[in-house]
Amino acid sequence: MEFTGKTVEEAVKNGLESLGLTEDQAEIEVVEDAVKGLFGKVKKEAVVRVTKKESKKSVSEKGAVAGTGTEKAADFILKVFDIMNIDAKAEITDENKITVFAQESSEVIGYRGEILDAIQVLAGAVANIGNKEYKKVVVDCENYRGRREETLIALAHRLEEKATETRRKVLLEPMSPFERRIIHTALADSLTVKTESDGKEPMRFVVIIPNDLDADAKPFNAGANHGRNRRDGNRGGRRNDRRGGRDFKGRGNSRGSGFTEEKRKPSLSFGTYLGNSLKDKNN
């Protein structure tokens, strides 16, 4: 809500009093500063926006929280961490979102988020026990999901260009329903390509198809083959891109392959298909 006053301080005071909040309980944004005219008279009052801070329920001990589905899920996650000997805590940062803070985030995230996805699936199952309507629960750590989304969107547009230039299909690696949905959404408004999902779980993947497809050309496989024999050495499951492999122009070295001429079936790895959605037939 917006409040006014002769000064910013007065506007903030009016807002806090109106909402019954203290300053540390409120988010305060200055919309407009006061404008003074001749002889110091206020020509235009200051405007501020005051809202109540989003409450965060911290979960730090096993069995400390029992109530909503998200709270039960957060409590369950802590018990899992205890079994796994992971030093971490969980915070309910939104109605259906749990944020994990860990000493070693890679222990929680895993390679390409496989551990985080597994934890999210379990948390969703616990949160929905007894519910008639399924509610999704998101588990995140160090904003991994936001960073992963940015990476996938950038990848989608690079492969869009590849498919358009070569008039060939591009096959991506198997992804979770959540990650496939990011690719579909990123290219939904493309004028040169369309996307569809193919395969069966847990090996379901996205195919990028150019509108002027060369029906006789074999597809490129931009799948999970590059980097499969390499373990992630960075924090939070982030990859070290200093690897061998072909780029879009076909350059490469003997250490690995990038886009290949045939569709290979990648090996199954834990967490490849883990998500938190019950509806995946079209993604």
DRENLUMVO-15908 format. One record per residue: x, y, z of N, C-alpha, C in turn. Coordinates in steps of 0.1 Angstrom, whole numbers, padded with zeros to 4 digits, always signed. Example, Ala and Ser with C-alpha at 12.3 -4.5 7.8 and 13.67 -1.06 7.14 Angstrom:
% residues 2
+0132-0057+0078+0123-0045+0078+0132-0033+0078;+0128-0022+0071+0137-0011+0071+0129+0000+0079;
***
This chain:
% residues 283
+0008-0012+0000+0000+0000+0000+0009+0013+0000;+0004+0023-0006+0011+0035-0007+0006+0046+0003;+0016+0053+0009+0013+0063+0019+0020+0076+0016;+0015+0087+0020+0021+0100+0017+0024+0108+0030;+0033+0118+0028+0036+0126+0040+0045+0138+0035;+0047+0148+0043+0054+0159+0039+0069+0156+0037;+0074+0145+0043+0087+0140+0041+0086+0125+0040;+0097+0119+0036+0097+0104+0034+0095+0098+0048;+0102+0103+0058+0100+0098+0072+0086+0099+0077;+0079+0110+0074+0065+0111+0078+0056+0101+0070;+0059+0099+0058+0051+0089+0050+0053+0075+0055;+0065+0072+0058+0068+0058+0064+0061+0057+0077;+0062+0067+0085+0055+0066+0098+0040+0064+0097;+0034+0071+0087+0020+0070+0085+0016+0056+0080;+0025+0050+0072+0023+0037+0067+0024+0026+0078;+0034+0027+0086+0036+0018+0097+0025+0018+0107;+0021+0030+0110+0010+0032+0120-0003+0026+0114;-0006+0028+0101-0018+0024+0095-0018+0008+0094;-0007+0002+0092-0006-0012+0091-0003-0019+0104;+0000-0011+0114+0003-0017+0127+0016-0025+0127;+0026-0020+0120+0039-0027+0119+0050-0019+0125;+0061-0025+0129+0073-0018+0132+0081-0018+0119;+0092-0010+0120+0100-0008+0108+0107-0021+0104;+0111-0029+0113+0118-0042+0110+0108-0053+0105;+0095-0050+0106+0085-0059+0101+0080-0056+0087;+0085-0045+0082+0080-0040+0069+0090-0038+0058;+0085-0040+0046+0093-0037+0034+0090-0023+0030;+0099-0014+0029+0096+0000+0026+0103+0004+0013;+0095+0010+0004+0100+0015-0009+0096+0029-0012;+0106+0037-0014+0103+0051-0017+0098+0053-0032;+0086+0057-0034+0081+0058-0047+0084+0072-0053;+0081+0082-0045+0085+0096-0049+0089+0104-0037;+0100+0112-0038+0104+0120-0027+0096+0133-0027;+0096+0140-0016+0089+0152-0015+0095+0163-0024;+0087+0172-0029+0091+0183-0037+0087+0196-0030;+0097+0204-0028+0095+0217-0021+0095+0229-0031;+0085+0238-0028+0084+0250-0036+0091+0262-0030;+0086+0274-0033+0092+0286-0027+0090+0286-0012;+0100+0292-0005+0099+0294+0009+0098+0281+0017;+0102+0270+0011+0103+0258+0018+0089+0251+0019;+0079+0256+0012+0066+0249+0013+0066+0237+0005;+0059+0227+0009+0058+0214+0002+0049+0215-0010;+0055+0213-0021+0048+0214-0034+0042+0201-0037;+0049+0190-0034+0044+0176-0037+0048+0167-0026;+0039+0160-0020+0042+0151-0009+0050+0139-0013;+0058+0134-0003+0065+0121-0006+0055+0109-0006;+0059+0099-0014+0050+0087-0015+0059+0075-0013;+0055+0067-0003+0062+0054-0001+0053+0042-0002;+0058+0031-0005+0051+0019-0005+0055+0010+0007;+0046+0006+0015+0049-0002+0027+0041-0015+0027;+0048-0026+0028+0042-0039+0028+0048-0047+0039;+0041-0057+0044+0045-0065+0055+0056-0075+0049;+0067-0077+0056+0077-0086+0052+0071-0100+0051;+0076-0108+0041+0072-0122+0040+0078-0130+0052;+0069-0136+0059+0074-0144+0071+0081-0156+0067;+0091-0159+0074+0099-0171+0071+0099-0180+0083;+0094-0192+0081+0094-0202+0092+0107-0210+0092;+0115-0209+0102+0127-0216+0102+0126-0230+0108;+0131-0240+0102+0131-0253+0108+0145-0258+0111;+0148-0260+0123+0162-0263+0127+0164-0276+0134;+0153-0282+0139+0154-0294+0147+0144-0304+0142;+0148-0317+0143+0138-0327+0139+0126-0327+0147;+0115-0328+0141+0102-0328+0148+0098-0315+0153;+0105-0304+0149+0101-0291+0155+0089-0285+0148;+0085-0290+0136+0074-0284+0129+0064-0294+0125;+0051-0292+0128+0041-0301+0123+0028-0293+0122;+0024-0292+0110+0012-0284+0107+0008-0285+0093;+0011-0275+0085+0008-0276+0070+0016-0286+0063;+0012-0289+0051+0020-0299+0043+0034-0295+0041;+0036-0282+0038+0050-0277+0036+0058-0278+0049;+0052-0276+0060+0060-0277+0073+0064-0291+0076;+0054-0300+0073+0057-0315+0075+0068-0319+0065;+0068-0314+0053+0078-0317+0043+0092-0312+0048;+0092-0300+0053+0105-0294+0058+0111-0302+0069;+0102-0306+0078+0106-0315+0089+0112-0328+0084;+0105-0334+0074+0110-0346+0068+0123-0345+0062;+0125-0333+0055+0138-0331+0048+0150-0331+0059;+0147-0325+0070+0158-0324+0080+0161-0338+0085;+0151-0347+0086+0154-0361+0090+0162-0368+0080;+0160-0365+0067+0167-0371+0056+0182-0366+0057;+0184-0353+0060+0197-0348+0061+0205-0354+0073;+0197-0357+0083+0204-0363+0095+0208-0377+0091;+0200-0385+0084+0204-0398+0080+0216-0397+0070;+0217-0387+0062+0228-0386+0052+0240-0378+0058;+0239-0375+0071+0250-0367+0077+0254-0354+0070;+0243-0347+0066+0245-0334+0059+0242-0323+0069;+0251-0314+0070+0249-0302+0079+0241-0292+0071;+0228-0291+0074+0220-0282+0066+0207-0279+0074;+0201-0268+0071+0188-0264+0077+0179-0260+0066;+0166-0259+0069+0156-0256+0059+0147-0245+0064;+0143-0236+0054+0135-0225+0057+0123-0225+0048;+0111-0223+0053+0099-0222+0045+0098-0207+0040;+0102-0205+0028+0103-0191+0023+0091-0187+0015;+0082-0196+0013+0069-0193+0006+0059-0204+0010;+0047-0203+0007+0037-0212+0011+0041-0226+0006;+0046-0228-0006+0049-0241-0011+0064-0242-0015;+0073-0234-0009+0087-0234-0012+0095-0236+0000;+0105-0245-0001+0114-0248+0010+0128-0245+0005;+0136-0236+0012+0149-0232+0008+0159-0239+0018;+0169-0246+0012+0179-0253+0021+0192-0245+0021;+0197-0244+0033+0210-0238+0035+0220-0248+0040;+0231-0251+0033+0240-0261+0037+0254-0257+0037;+0263-0263+0045+0277-0260+0046+0283-0264+0032;+0279-0275+0026+0284-0279+0013+0272-0281+0004;+0269-0271-0004+0257-0272-0012+0257-0283-0022;+0269-0287-0026+0269-0298-0036+0264-0311-0030;+0264-0313-0017+0259-0325-0011+0243-0325-0012;+0238-0313-0013+0223-0312-0014+0218-0311-0028;+0226-0305-0037+0222-0303-0051+0225-0315-0059;+0238-0320-0059+0242-0331-0067+0245-0327-0081;+0248-0337-0089+0252-0335-0103+0239-0331-0111;+0239-0319-0116+0227-0313-0124+0214-0314-0116;+0216-0313-0103+0204-0312-0094+0197-0325-0091;+0204-0337-0093+0197-0350-0092+0193-0352-0077;+0202-0348-0068+0199-0350-0053+0187-0341-0049;+0188-0328-0054+0178-0318-0050+0165-0323-0056;+0165-0328-0068+0152-0333-0074+0146-0345-0066;+0155-0354-0061+0150-0365-0054+0144-0360-0040;+0151-0351-0034+0146-0345-0021+0132-0339-0024;+0131-0332-0035+0118-0325-0038+0107-0335-0040;+0110-0346-0047+0100-0356-0049+0095-0361-0036;+0104-0365-0027+0100-0370-0014+0093-0360-0006;+0097-0347-0006+0090-0336+0001+0076-0335-0004;+0075-0335-0017+0061-0334-0023+0052-0345-0019;+0057-0357-0018+0049-0369-0014+0045-0367+0001;+0054-0363+0009+0051-0361+0023+0040-0349+0025;+0042-0339+0018+0033-0327+0019+0019-0330+0015;+0018-0340+0006+0005-0343+0000-0002-0355+0006;+0003-0360+0017-0003-0371+0023-0017-0367+0028;-0027-0374+0024-0041-0371+0028-0048-0360+0021;-0041-0353+0011-0047-0343+0003-0055-0348-0008;-0066-0342-0011-0074-0346-0022-0069-0340-0035;-0064-0328-0034-0058-0321-0045-0043-0319-0043;-0035-0323-0053-0021-0323-0053-0015-0309-0053;-0006-0306-0044+0000-0293-0044+0015-0295-0045;+0021-0288-0055+0035-0289-0057+0043-0282-0046;+0054-0289-0042+0063-0283-0033+0077-0281-0040;+0083-0269-0039+0096-0267-0045+0106-0267-0034;+0117-0274-0037+0129-0274-0028+0140-0268-0036;+0147-0258-0030+0158-0251-0037+0169-0249-0028;+0181-0247-0033+0193-0245-0026+0202-0236-0034;+0206-0224-0028+0215-0214-0034+0210-0210-0048;+0196-0209-0049+0190-0205-0061+0194-0213-0073;+0196-0226-0070+0200-0235-0081+0190-0236-0092;+0178-0236-0089+0167-0238-0099+0166-0226-0108;+0168-0214-0102+0168-0202-0110+0180-0202-0120;+0192-0205-0115+0204-0206-0123+0203-0216-0134;+0197-0228-0131+0195-0239-0140+0186-0234-0151;+0175-0227-0147+0165-0222-0157+0172-0213-0167;+0181-0204-0162+0188-0195-0171+0197-0202-0181;+0203-0213-0176+0212-0221-0184+0204-0228-0195;+0193-0233-0192+0184-0241-0201+0178-0232-0212;+0175-0220-0208+0169-0210-0217+0180-0206-0228;+0192-0204-0223+0203-0200-0232+0206-0212-0241;+0206-0224-0236+0208-0236-0244+0197-0237-0255;+0185-0235-0251+0174-0236-0260+0175-0227-0272;+0180-0215-0270+0181-0205-0281+0193-0208-0289;+0204-0214-0283+0216-0218-0291+0212-0229-0301;+0204-0239-0295+0200-0250-0304+0190-0247-0314;+0182-0237-0311+0172-0231-0320+0180-0226-0333;+0190-0219-0331+0198-0214-0342+0205-0226-0350;+0209-0236-0342+0215-0248-0348+0205-0255-0357;+0193-0257-0352+0183-0264-0360+0179-0256-0372;+0178-0243-0370+0174-0234-0381+0184-0234-0392;+0197-0233-0389+0208-0232-0399+0210-0245-0406;+0208-0256-0399+0211-0269-0406+0199-0276-0411;+0187-0271-0408+0174-0277-0412+0173-0291-0407;+0179-0294-0396+0179-0308-0390+0173-0307-0376;+0167-0318-0372+0162-0319-0358+0174-0319-0348;+0172-0314-0337+0182-0314-0326+0176-0322-0314;+0182-0332-0310+0177-0340-0298+0185-0336-0286;+0178-0332-0275+0184-0329-0263+0185-0341-0254;+0192-0339-0243+0194-0350-0234+0181-0353-0226;+0179-0364-0220+0167-0367-0211+0167-0357-0200;+0155-0351-0197+0154-0341-0187+0141-0344-0178;+0140-0338-0167+0129-0339-0159+0117-0331-0165;+0105-0334-0161+0093-0326-0167+0095-0311-0165;+0100-0307-0154+0102-0293-0151+0112-0287-0161;+0123-0294-0164+0133-0288-0173+0129-0289-0187;+0121-0299-0191+0116-0300-0204+0106-0288-0207;+0098-0285-0196+0089-0274-0197+0096-0261-0200;+0107-0259-0194+0115-0247-0196+0119-0245-0211;+0124-0256-0217+0128-0256-0231+0116-0253-0240;+0104-0260-0237+0092-0257-0245+0088-0243-0244;+0088-0237-0232+0084-0223-0230+0093-0214-0237;+0106-0216-0236+0116-0207-0241+0114-0206-0257;+0110-0216-0263+0109-0216-0278+0095-0216-0283;+0085-0213-0274+0071-0213-0277+0068-0203-0288;+0075-0191-0288+0072-0181-0297+0082-0180-0309;+0089-0191-0310+0099-0191-0321+0092-0191-0335;+0098-0183-0344+0092-0183-0358+0099-0193-0367;+0109-0200-0362+0117-0209-0371+0117-0223-0367;+0113-0226-0354+0113-0240-0349+0101-0243-0341;+0098-0255-0338+0088-0260-0329+0095-0271-0320;+0089-0274-0309+0094-0284-0300+0084-0295-0297;+0089-0307-0294+0080-0317-0289+0088-0326-0280;+0082-0334-0272+0089-0344-0263+0087-0357-0269;+0098-0366-0267+0098-0379-0273+0104-0388-0262;+0102-0401-0264+0107-0411-0255+0098-0414-0243;+0102-0423-0235+0095-0427-0223+0103-0424-0211;+0096-0421-0200+0103-0419-0187+0111-0432-0184;+0123-0431-0178+0130-0419-0174+0138-0412-0185;+0137-0416-0197+0145-0411-0208+0138-0402-0218;+0128-0395-0213+0120-0386-0221+0128-0373-0224;+0128-0369-0236+0137-0358-0240+0129-0348-0250;+0135-0336-0252+0129-0326-0261+0136-0327-0274;+0128-0326-0285+0133-0325-0299+0129-0311-0304;+0139-0304-0309+0137-0291-0316+0137-0294-0331;+0126-0290-0337+0123-0293-0351+0122-0280-0359;+0131-0278-0369+0130-0266-0378+0117-0266-0386;+0112-0255-0389+0100-0254-0397+0102-0259-0412;+0115-0256-0417+0118-0261-0430+0127-0273-0429;+0123-0283-0422+0131-0295-0419+0135-0302-0432;+0147-0306-0433+0152-0315-0444+0149-0329-0440;+0139-0335-0446+0134-0348-0441+0144-0359-0443;+0154-0357-0452+0164-0367-0455+0176-0366-0445;+0177-0356-0438+0189-0354-0429+0187-0360-0416;+0199-0366-0411+0198-0372-0398+0199-0362-0387;+0192-0364-0376+0192-0354-0365+0206-0353-0358;+0208-0342-0352+0219-0340-0343+0215-0344-0329;+0224-0351-0322+0221-0355-0309+0229-0346-0299;+0222-0336-0293+0228-0327-0283+0225-0333-0269;+0227-0346-0268+0223-0353-0256+0233-0353-0245;+0231-0363-0236+0239-0363-0224+0252-0370-0225;+0257-0372-0237+0270-0380-0239+0282-0372-0235;+0282-0358-0238+0293-0351-0234+0293-0349-0219;+0304-0352-0213+0306-0350-0199+0301-0362-0191;+0296-0373-0197+0291-0384-0188+0302-0391-0181;+0314-0391-0187+0325-0398-0180+0333-0388-0171;+0328-0376-0169+0335-0366-0161+0326-0363-0149;+0332-0363-0138+0325-0359-0125+0326-0344-0123;+0315-0339-0118+0314-0325-0116+0323-0321-0104;+0332-0311-0106+0341-0307-0095+0338-0294-0089;+0327-0287-0094+0323-0274-0089+0312-0275-0078;+0311-0265-0070+0301-0264-0060+0287-0263-0066;+0278-0269-0059+0264-0268-0063+0261-0275-0076;+0269-0285-0080+0265-0292-0092+0268-0285-0105;+0276-0274-0104+0279-0266-0116+0290-0273-0124;+0289-0272-0137+0299-0279-0145+0311-0271-0149;+0322-0278-0150+0334-0272-0156+0334-0274-0171;+0332-0264-0179+0331-0265-0193+0344-0267-0201;+0355-0268-0194+0367-0271-0200+0368-0285-0204;+0362-0289-0214+0361-0303-0218+0363-0304-0233;+0366-0316-0238+0366-0318-0252+0352-0319-0257;+0351-0318-0271+0338-0319-0276+0336-0310-0288;+0326-0314-0297+0324-0306-0309+0315-0294-0305;+0317-0284-0312+0308-0272-0311+0299-0272-0323;+0291-0261-0324+0281-0261-0335+0287-0261-0349;+0300-0257-0350+0306-0257-0363+0313-0270-0366;+0312-0280-0358+0318-0293-0360+0332-0295-0356;+0338-0284-0349+0351-0286-0344+0351-0295-0332;+0362-0302-0330+0363-0311-0319+0376-0316-0316;+0378-0325-0306+0391-0331-0304+0388-0345-0299;+0398-0353-0296+0397-0367-0293+0392-0370-0279;+0389-0359-0271+0385-0362-0258+0370-0365-0256;+0363-0361-0266+0348-0363-0265+0341-0358-0277;+0328-0361-0277+0320-0357-0289+0309-0348-0284;+0305-0339-0293+0294-0330-0290+0281-0335-0297;+0278-0328-0308+0266-0333-0316+0271-0345-0325;+0263-0355-0324+0267-0367-0332+0256-0369-0343;+0260-0378-0352+0251-0380-0364+0240-0390-0361;+0241-0397-0350+0230-0407-0347+0225-0405-0333;+0214-0410-0330+0207-0408-0317+0212-0419-0308;+0220-0416-0298+0225-0426-0289+0216-0426-0276;+0214-0438-0270+0207-0439-0258+0216-0437-0246;+0214-0425-0239+0223-0422-0228+0220-0432-0216;+0231-0434-0208+0229-0442-0197+0220-0436-0187;+0213-0444-0179+0204-0440-0169+0212-0435-0157;+0209-0424-0152+0216-0419-0139+0205-0415-0130;+0207-0417-0117+0198-0413-0107+0195-0398-0107;+0182-0395-0107+0179-0381-0107+0176-0376-0121;+0178-0384-0131+0176-0378-0145+0161-0374-0147;+0152-0382-0141+0138-0380-0144+0130-0375-0132;+0137-0372-0121+0130-0369-0109+0125-0355-0110;+0112-0353-0107+0106-0340-0107+0095-0339-0096;+0086-0331-0097+0076-0330-0087+0062-0327-0094;+0060-0334-0105+0048-0331-0112+0041-0345-0115;+0028-0345-0114+0020-0357-0117+0015-0357-0132;+0017-0346-0139+0012-0345-0152+0024-0343-0162;+0027-0353-0169+0039-0353-0178+0037-0358-0192;+0025-0361-0195+0022-0368-0208+0026-0359-0220;+0024-0346-0219+0027-0338-0230+0040-0330-0229;+0048-0333-0219+0060-0325-0218+0072-0334-0219;
***
